Amino acid sequence: MGFDDAAWRLLVISLPTASGTARMRIWRALKASGCVALRDGAYLLPGGAEREPALRELGDECIREGGNAWLMTVTPQSAEEGAAYRQLFDRSADYAALRKSWKAAHRGLSSLAPIELARLRRRLQRELDAVRGIDFFPGDAAVEAEAAWLEFSRRLDALLMPDEPHETMRRLPRLDVADYQGRVWATRRRLWIDRVASAWLIRRFIDRSARFRWLAKPADCPKRALGFDFDGAAFTHVGDLVTFEALMASFGLGDDPALRRLAALVHALDIGGDPVAEAKGLEAVMAGARERIGDDDVLLAEMSTVLDSLYAHFRAEAQRGAEPRSKESP
């Protein structure tokens, strides 16, 4: 995030006293952009081409609300004055508040359900990203916060995804479906998104006579079974592909646009990435089914119906030539 240390931006605004709603909306936007209030109505921001349009838009909004706005360039008159400007944007207190909230959240993690853990992660990630976005002069506090977040994330991962496979960098061979009929397939029990979707994919597109074994731990996998979605399994995460995507690639299923839509959905819910519009709905259905159903065979049967419906919906959209609604609104 670049800035011009010799050319800061100062936005001076005034609004009619009756414009309380507009005043609050503009104040929140100024805060979100990282502006520092020098006094009431005067807001300073480091210079930078990517930030100036937002300030101009806020100024224009003030004028539309019946107020006044002036956007000016401010140049420090000495190195000391420039350093004083930068000090105004010290985010150490913001990072300290984040770390305090992570410490408080840490105490109750083990009592949260998977969907609650996932929501907590997303909320805390948004809060961290918001501070990162306005930390124009990152220093030691930013480095320390990043290290603390990494440690906290590992704790979340251990609870959200016990025995979750690590990515491998092996080559994916092209396999013949005919060689994989009537087989026993094994994965970790208490199915979650990637495992249940992979089991559905196997039975629907690869091995219609597949039998499944649900493992208490990966070491319990029978030698003759085809393991999936755990370290050392025949099919698991490869590079940035989750198991569902690795199975698609291995068996040449990538030409199906409906399956590609499902793959993006599974990827987003399993390891993150670009948001997908249907993700929250599938996550809620999966979490609810998992709470009600303790038998993984029954859980797979129920979620297979959901995945069949999503696949049919995506296929119909593809046949109509509809543009996929892949990203959620911010």
HELIX and SHEET records of a PDB file:
HELIX    1   1 GLY A   20  SER A   33  1                                  14    
HELIX    2   2 GLU A   52  ARG A   64  1                                  13    
HELIX    3   3 ALA A   79  GLN A   87  1                                   9    
HELIX    4   4 SER A   92  HIS A  106  1                                  15    
HELIX    5   5 LEU A  109  SER A  111  5                                   3    
HELIX    6   6 PRO A  114  ILE A  134  1                                  21    
HELIX    7   7 ASP A  140  LEU A  160  1                                  21    
HELIX    8   8 VAL A  177  TYR A  180  5                                   4    
HELIX    9   9 ILE A  193  LEU A  201  1                                   9    
HELIX   10  10 ILE A  202  ILE A  206  3                                   5    
HELIX   11  11 PRO A  218  ASP A  220  5                                   3    
HELIX   12  12 THR A  243  SER A  250  1                                   8    
HELIX   13  13 PRO A  257  ILE A  271  1                                  15    
HELIX   14  14 ALA A  279  ARG A  292  1                                  14    
HELIX   15  15 ASP A  296  ARG A  320  1                                  25    
SHEET    1   A 4 VAL A  36  ARG A  39  0                                        
SHEET    2   A 4 ALA A  42  GLY A  47 -1                                        
SHEET    3   A 4 ASP A   4  SER A  14 -1                                        
SHEET    4   A 4 ASN A  68  VAL A  74 -1                                        
SHEET    1   B 3 ARG A 211  LEU A 215  0                                        
SHEET    2   B 3 VAL A 184  ARG A 188  1                                        
SHEET    3   B 3 LEU A 226  GLY A 227  1                                        
END                                                                             
